[in-house]
Amino acid sequence: MKTLLLMRHAKSSWKEPKLKDRERPLNKRGRKTAPRMGELIKEKELIPQLICSSSAVRARQTAEIVIAACGYTGDVKYLDSFYMGEPDDYLKQLRKLPDSIERVLVIGHNPGLEALMQILSGKVVALPTAAIAYLSLPIDSWKNLYDDSKSELNEVWRPKEIIGD
C-alpha cells in the first residue's frame, strides 16, 4: 500500500498582469494558508518521504512553505511536466519512484490534479487552492500505478474548513 497526497498550489497573485503565468507568486492568502496546511500534514502524521512539485513559482513557493511548516527534510523534485500537467504526466513521474518510497506529496495545478484524483479514486471532488487530498493506493510498487488503480480517497482538507479562509 502506498500513500499519495495531492496538493493544489496555494492562492497566487494576479497583481502583475505582465508576468507569465508560470512566474506568478503566491498572494497574501496563499502565504497564510500554505503553512497551516503544512502543519496539518505534520499533525496527521503524513510527512512525506518525497515531494514532487510543479516548477511554477507559485508551486515552488507552496512547497517551500509546506516544508518549513511540516518539518520535511527530504528531497524535492521540481518538474516542468507538472506545470499544467495532465493526469498522465503525474502518473508517468510517479511510476518512476523507487519502491522504498511509501508516501509522496505532489504539488500541482488544476484541472490536471483534480482529474488525477478522479481517475484514481472514482470520485469527483473539488480541490481549491492549497487543498490536500489523501489517497491510499492498492499497490506495492509505483510502477504498477495506472489509471485503473482504484485508490481510496481517505480525506480532503480545504483551507476554508481548516482555518476559515
N, C-alpha and C positions, 0 to 999 in steps of 0.2 A: 504494500500500500504506500503510495506517495501522496504528499500534500502540496497543493498548489494554491497560492494566494495571488489573486488578480487585483491589482490596484490601478484605478484610473488616476492619472496625474492630478495634483491639486489645482485649484482655480487659477487661471492665468490672466495676465493683464492685456488689455487692448488699448492702453494709453498711447502707445506709439504706433500709429497706423502704418508707418513706413517700414516697420520691422517685418521681416519674413516670418511666416507662421512658425517655422521651426525655431526661431530665435526669441519668441515671446517668453518673458519670465513670469514667475508667479506674482499674483497681486497680493494685497494685504490679507484678504480672506484665505488665500492659498497658504500663505506663510503662517496663518493661525491654525488652520485645520490639519496640515501635514504633521506637525509634531504630536498632536493629540492622537492621530491615527497610528503613529509610530509607538506611542505609549500603549495604545490598545493592543498592538501586536505583542508587546512585552507582557502586558497583563494577562493575555490569553495564552501565554507560553507558546507562541508561534513564531519566535525569532527564526528567520530562515537560515539555511546553510549557504544560500547563494541568492543574489539579487540580479535579475536581468531587467534592464531598463531601456526604454527608448532613448535615443541620443538627443532628442529635442531638449532645449534649455529648460522648459517647464517640468519635464520628466526628470531630468538630471537634478534639478533643484529639489523636487519632491523626494527623490532617492536620498539625497544628502541630508535632508531634514529628518526623514524617517529613520535613517541610520543613526543619527545622533540621539534621537528620542528612544529608540528601542535597544540601543547598545550593540547593534550588529558590528562584528569585527572582521567579516569575511570579504571576499572579492565582490566587485560589481562589474557586470558585463554591460557596457553601453552599446546598444545595437541599432544601427541605422534602419534595419529591416522592421523594427518595431514602430518606427515613426510612420503613422498612417497604415500600419500593418493590418493585413487580413488574417483571419484565423489560421490559415495555413502557414503564414510567416512565423507566428508564435509557435505552432506545433513543430515546425522544422527545427527551430532553435532548441526547444525543449527536448526533442528526441536525441539531440547531441550530448545531453548532460550525462555525466558518469552516474552509475547506479548507486554509488556511495552517497549521493545527494538525496536526501529524503524529503526536504522541504524547500520550496523555491518561491520567492516573491517576484512577480512580474509587474513592472510598472509601464503602463502603455496608454493607449488612446482609444476613444470610441470612434467609429462604431465597431472596429475590429475586436476590441476586448469584450464587449457585450456579446458579440456574435460567437466568440470562442466559448464564453461561459454557457451560452445557449446550446451550442453544439455538444459540449462535454456533459452538461447536466440535463439537457432537455427542457430547461426552464427559461422563460423569458422574464428577465429581471433587469430593472434599470440600474446602471452604475453611474451615479452623478460624480462630479469631480471629488477626488480624494476617497471615494468609497472603496471598500475592500471586500472581495468575495473569497470565501474559504471553502475550498473543494478538496474532497478525498478522492483519489484516483485508484481504481481497482487494478493497478499494475505493480509489478516488482522491478521493471526495467523501463526507463524513459523511452527507449527505442520502440516500445510497444504502445506508445501513446498515439492514438489515432482518433479521427473524428467520431468513431463508433465506440470509443472507450467511455462508457457511461459512468460518469462520476457522480458523487453525492455532493450536492450543494448544501453544506452544513450551515452556513450563515452568510449574511451580507450586512456589513456595517457601513452606515452612511453618516457623514459628519453631522447632519441635522439631527439625527437620532442620538448621537453620542454627545455633542456639545451644543446642540441647539442653534447651530449656524447654518 
